[in-house]
Amino acid sequence: MTHTPILETRTQHWPDESSCEAFAASLARHAALADATVELEGTLGAGKTTLVRHLLRALGVQGRIKSPTYAVVELYEVERPSLPPLAVSHFDFYRFERPEEWEDAGFREVFAAPGLKLCEWAEKVAGRLPTPDLRIGLQIEADDSRTVTLQALTPRGQELLQ
């Protein structure tokens, strides 16, 4: 497995969920997000799915936003004025026991297609996913706040950090 260098790292403190929501709204405004791969890391309950829900809402997803824990992937199509619809794939690899399950599930085509890919528990499919543009690590603190580590692994990821 090759090591991908981290181009830039930033750390944030989110005292509450409204900080998560504000970050998601800011991220949603970046045009580069339309074809980005974002990995979310953190323990159970760290807020990975909460962040994705806020991001999807900020992008304009209407209706119920389900966790893909059992389905593995939830697909969304976001209408955008004067732009083609944005395809969003939200993956949760938590239930995978072997990285080979990613191949068996046929996800190579999804990752080859344009669109935003949001990946929870990417370490379960280590070596299968393309290099993420942005890796977001969420750590729960004693006061229930979050320490958030943002790592850009590509120039697109650096653009998303601006």
C-alpha positions in Angstrom: 0.0 0.0 0.0 1.4 3.3 -1.0 1.5 6.3 1.4 -0.3 9.4 0.2 1.3 12.6 1.4 -0.9 15.0 3.3 -0.7 18.4 1.5 -2.3 20.4 4.3 -3.8 19.9 7.7 -6.2 22.1 9.7 -7.7 21.6 13.1 -11.1 23.0 14.3 -13.0 22.8 17.5 -16.7 22.3 17.3 -18.3 23.1 20.7 -21.8 21.9 19.5 -23.7 20.6 16.5 -24.4 24.1 15.2 -20.6 24.3 14.5 -20.8 21.1 12.5 -23.8 22.5 10.6 -21.9 25.8 9.9 -18.9 23.8 8.6 -21.1 21.7 6.3 -22.8 24.8 4.9 -19.4 26.3 4.2 -18.1 23.1 2.5 -21.3 22.9 0.4 -20.5 26.3 -1.2 -17.3 25.0 -2.8 -17.6 24.1 -6.5 -14.8 21.6 -6.1 -17.0 19.5 -3.9 -19.1 18.4 -6.9 -16.5 15.8 -7.9 -14.7 15.2 -4.6 -14.1 12.1 -2.5 -14.4 12.8 1.3 -13.5 10.2 4.0 -14.9 10.6 7.4 -13.1 9.0 10.4 -14.1 8.7 14.0 -15.5 6.3 16.5 -19.1 5.3 16.7 -21.1 8.4 17.7 -18.4 10.8 16.7 -20.7 12.6 14.3 -19.8 11.3 10.9 -23.4 10.7 9.7 -24.5 13.9 11.4 -21.9 15.9 9.4 -23.1 14.1 6.2 -26.7 14.9 6.9 -25.9 18.6 7.4 -23.8 18.6 4.2 -26.6 17.0 2.2 -29.1 19.5 3.5 -26.8 22.3 2.7 -26.5 20.9 -0.8 -30.3 20.9 -1.1 -31.3 17.3 -0.5 -34.9 17.2 0.5 -36.8 14.5 2.4 -35.4 11.8 4.7 -31.6 11.3 4.8 -31.0 7.7 5.9 -27.8 6.3 7.3 -26.4 3.7 4.8 -25.2 1.4 7.6 -27.3 -1.5 6.3 -27.6 -0.5 2.7 -23.9 0.3 2.5 -24.6 3.2 0.1 -27.4 5.8 -0.3 -27.6 7.7 -3.6 -28.9 11.3 -4.0 -29.3 13.5 -7.0 -29.2 17.2 -6.2 -30.8 19.7 -8.6 -28.6 22.8 -9.2 -29.7 25.9 -11.1 -28.0 26.2 -14.5 -25.8 23.2 -13.7 -26.2 19.5 -14.3 -27.6 17.6 -11.3 -25.1 16.6 -8.7 -24.8 12.8 -8.0 -23.9 12.2 -4.3 -23.0 8.7 -3.0 -22.9 8.3 0.8 -21.1 5.1 1.8 -20.9 3.4 5.1 -18.4 0.5 5.1 -18.8 -0.4 8.8 -20.3 -3.8 8.2 -17.6 -4.9 5.7 -15.4 -7.6 7.1 -13.0 -7.9 4.2 -11.8 -5.2 1.8 -12.7 -7.6 -1.1 -16.3 -7.0 -0.3 -15.9 -3.6 -2.0 -15.0 -5.3 -5.3 -17.9 -7.8 -4.9 -20.3 -4.9 -4.4 -19.4 -3.3 -7.7 -18.4 0.1 -6.3 -15.5 0.6 -8.7 -18.0 2.0 -11.3 -19.5 4.5 -8.8 -16.1 5.8 -7.9 -15.1 6.1 -11.6 -18.2 8.2 -12.3 -18.5 12.0 -11.6 -20.1 13.1 -8.4 -19.5 13.6 -4.7 -18.5 10.5 -2.7 -18.8 10.6 1.1 -17.2 7.6 2.8 -17.6 6.5 6.4 -15.4 3.7 7.8 -13.1 3.8 4.7 -10.4 1.8 6.7 -12.7 -1.3 6.3 -11.9 -1.2 2.5 -8.3 -0.2 2.8 -6.4 -0.1 -0.5 -9.6 -0.2 -2.6 -10.7 3.5 -2.6 -9.1 6.2 -4.6 -7.1 8.7 -2.7 -9.6 11.0 -0.9 -9.5 14.7 -1.6 -10.3 15.4 2.0 -10.2 13.4 5.1 -12.2 14.6 8.1 -11.4 13.1 11.5 -13.9 13.6 14.3 -12.8 13.1 17.9 -15.3 13.3 20.9 -13.9 15.4 23.8 -14.8 15.0 27.5 -17.3 17.9 27.3 -19.0 16.3 24.2 -17.4 18.9 21.9 -15.5 17.7 18.8 -11.9 18.2 17.7 -11.9 18.0 14.0 -8.9 17.3 11.9 -9.1 18.2 8.2 -6.5 16.8 5.9 -6.2 17.7 2.2 -4.6 14.9 0.2 -5.0 16.4 -3.3 -5.1 19.9 -4.7 -8.9 19.6 -4.8 -8.8 18.9 -1.1 -6.7 22.0 -0.5 -9.2 24.0 -2.5 -12.0 22.6 -0.2 -10.0 23.8 2.9 -10.0 27.4 1.6 
